[in-house]
Amino acid sequence: MGEPALARSDAARPRLTALTGGRARASVRELRRTDLPEVAAMFAETMGTTPPGTEAQLAGFFGRALLDHPWADPEIPSFVAESPGGGIVGLVGVQARRLRLGERDMRLACLGFFAVHPHARPGAIALTLASEVMHGAQDASVADSASVVVERFFAPRHGGRVVELSGVHWVRAWRPGAVADGLAPATTARLRGCAPLHALGRGIDRGTARASRRILAPERTDTVAQPLTPALLLEHQPSILPPDSLHVAYDEPYLTWLFTEMGRSPARGLPIAHLVRDGGGRALGWYVYYLRPGGRSEVMQIVARPRDHGAVLDHLLRHAWEHGSAMLRGRLEPGLTALVCRRRCMLWYRGGALAHARDPEVADALVHHGTLSRLDNEWFSDSLI
């Protein structure tokens, strides 16, 4: 895929949208590099999920993910909202991705990192931020963790579609005590890691260990795995993905950046990427996930031919279980529903998966046939936020 043509220079006047509420007036403009420290501080204060003292790390991440990654596109920018006094009160981070549908090359805008300060009319600002993105140069837009406000903007009257399948997560649990300890609600976060509670969880798991091994252990497989490198993924993607499928048009610079970025967040877990082969050496597909021994491991991507999907999933389940995962969570993708249900997985509706495209064919592909995964949006790094 060639480099996208640029329709305007860096010196072009940024788009501005007025936000009025009583006498207050705010504006929305494109994110600048000089905004990053203030954006990180606003995001940390608003979301309350960033550990104190890590705002500089968050600013660095926003710079890498929104401005500096190999596919950063000046025509698909991120936006901030400014208060009348000049302070930043809102952000929508946009990550550009390159898509292929058959012989068509397209651009995708992945909306994420939404944050609007609660004192700044969050509903109106969020809608305006989303509106600015939707009027961009991309062929399609997706939002995988959308708020109710953004979901309202993506409503059918604006041409948006709800991706029902991607709003459902599947969960396979093996160590219930550790799962309960790690999933303490945010309102009782002081209990998370509490020694008595932690000891209780470990006691439950010890008491159920034998039954867990006998009843819950995944099936053994005769498949083998090797580390998935960018070169291996690019070598096997054409033969594994249907030629007419909608998929991210990976290249080596982008994959190298992505795998490096995944390794920057140890709190998320150890990134594992495997190419799975059968006993004869035939490549069946691959998976990418974050391994967290004793905690919840998160699946970012599973790719395989339809007939090989189960074998690749079985290798992933066995690997996560053998390496101490208390729980494995992934997102439903086309072809996975029956497979995960047959493997004692629970389904958990999360919602918030949305898509928009001006071309009905592209919209249908995004909703029903696309292979976009959690690896292709902000999920790959959400431990930082």
Rosetta blueprint (number, residue, H / E / L):
1 M L
2 G L
3 E L
4 P L
5 A L
6 L L
7 A L
8 R L
9 S L
10 D L
11 A L
12 A L
13 R L
14 P L
15 R L
16 L L
17 T E
18 A E
19 L E
20 T E
21 G E
22 G L
23 R L
24 A E
25 R E
26 A E
27 S E
28 V E
29 R E
30 E E
31 L L
32 R L
33 R H
34 T H
35 D H
36 L H
37 P H
38 E H
39 V H
40 A H
41 A H
42 M H
43 F H
44 A H
45 E H
46 T H
47 M H
48 G L
49 T L
50 T L
51 P L
52 P L
53 G L
54 T L
55 E H
56 A H
57 Q H
58 L H
59 A H
60 G H
61 F H
62 F H
63 G H
64 R H
65 A H
66 L H
67 L H
68 D H
69 H L
70 P L
71 W L
72 A L
73 D L
74 P L
75 E L
76 I L
77 P L
78 S L
79 F E
80 V E
81 A E
82 E E
83 S L
84 P L
85 G L
86 G L
87 G L
88 I E
89 V E
90 G E
91 L E
92 V E
93 G E
94 V E
95 Q E
96 A E
97 R E
98 R E
99 L E
100 R E
101 L E
102 G L
103 E L
104 R E
105 D E
106 M E
107 R E
108 L E
109 A E
110 C E
111 L E
112 G E
113 F E
114 F E
115 A E
116 V E
117 H L
118 P L
119 H L
120 A L
121 R L
122 P H
123 G H
124 A H
125 I H
126 A H
127 L H
128 T H
129 L H
130 A H
131 S H
132 E H
133 V H
134 M H
135 H L
136 G L
137 A L
138 Q L
139 D L
140 A E
141 S E
142 V E
143 A E
144 D L
145 S L
146 A L
147 S L
148 V H
149 V H
150 V H
151 E H
152 R H
153 F H
154 F L
155 A L
156 P H
157 R H
158 H H
159 G L
160 G E
161 R E
162 V E
163 V L
164 E L
165 L H
166 S H
167 G H
168 V E
169 H E
170 W E
171 V E
172 R E
173 A E
174 W L
175 R L
176 P H
177 G H
178 A H
179 V H
180 A H
181 D H
182 G H
183 L L
184 A L
185 P L
186 A H
187 T H
188 T H
189 A H
190 R H
191 L H
192 R L
193 G L
194 C L
195 A H
196 P H
197 L H
198 H H
199 A H
200 L H
201 G H
202 R H
203 G H
204 I H
205 D H
206 R H
207 G H
208 T L
209 A H
210 R H
211 A H
212 S H
213 R H
214 R H
215 I H
216 L H
217 A L
218 P L
219 E L
220 R L
221 T L
222 D L
223 T L
224 V E
225 A E
226 Q E
227 P E
228 L L
229 T L
230 P H
231 A H
232 L H
233 L H
234 L H
235 E H
236 H H
237 Q H
238 P H
239 S H
240 I H
241 L L
242 P L
243 P L
244 D L
245 S L
246 L E
247 H E
248 V E
249 A L
250 Y L
251 D L
252 E H
253 P H
254 Y H
255 L H
256 T H
257 W H
258 L H
259 F H
260 T H
261 E H
262 M H
263 G L
264 R L
265 S L
266 P H
267 A H
268 R H
269 G L
270 L E
271 P E
272 I E
273 A E
274 H E
275 L E
276 V E
277 R E
278 D L
279 G L
280 G L
281 G L
282 R L
283 A E
284 L E
285 G E
286 W E
287 Y E
288 V E
289 Y E
290 Y E
291 L E
292 R L
293 P E
294 G L
295 G L
296 R E
297 S E
298 E E
299 V E
300 M E
301 Q E
302 I E
303 V E
304 A E
305 R L
306 P H
307 R H
308 D H
309 H H
310 G H
311 A H
312 V H
313 L H
314 D H
315 H H
316 L H
317 L H
318 R H
319 H H
320 A H
321 W H
322 E H
323 H L
324 G L
325 S E
326 A L
327 M E
328 L E
329 R E
330 G E
331 R E
332 L L
333 E L
334 P L
335 G L
336 L L
337 T H
338 A H
339 L H
340 V H
341 C H
342 R H
343 R L
344 R L
345 C L
346 M E
347 L E
348 W E
349 Y E
350 R L
351 G L
352 G L
353 A L
354 L E
355 A E
356 H E
357 A E
358 R L
359 D L
360 P H
361 E H
362 V H
363 A H
364 D H
365 A H
366 L H
367 V H
368 H H
369 H H
370 G L
371 T L
372 L L
373 S L
374 R H
375 L H
376 D H
377 N L
378 E H
379 W H
380 F H
381 S H
382 D H
383 S H
384 L H
385 I L
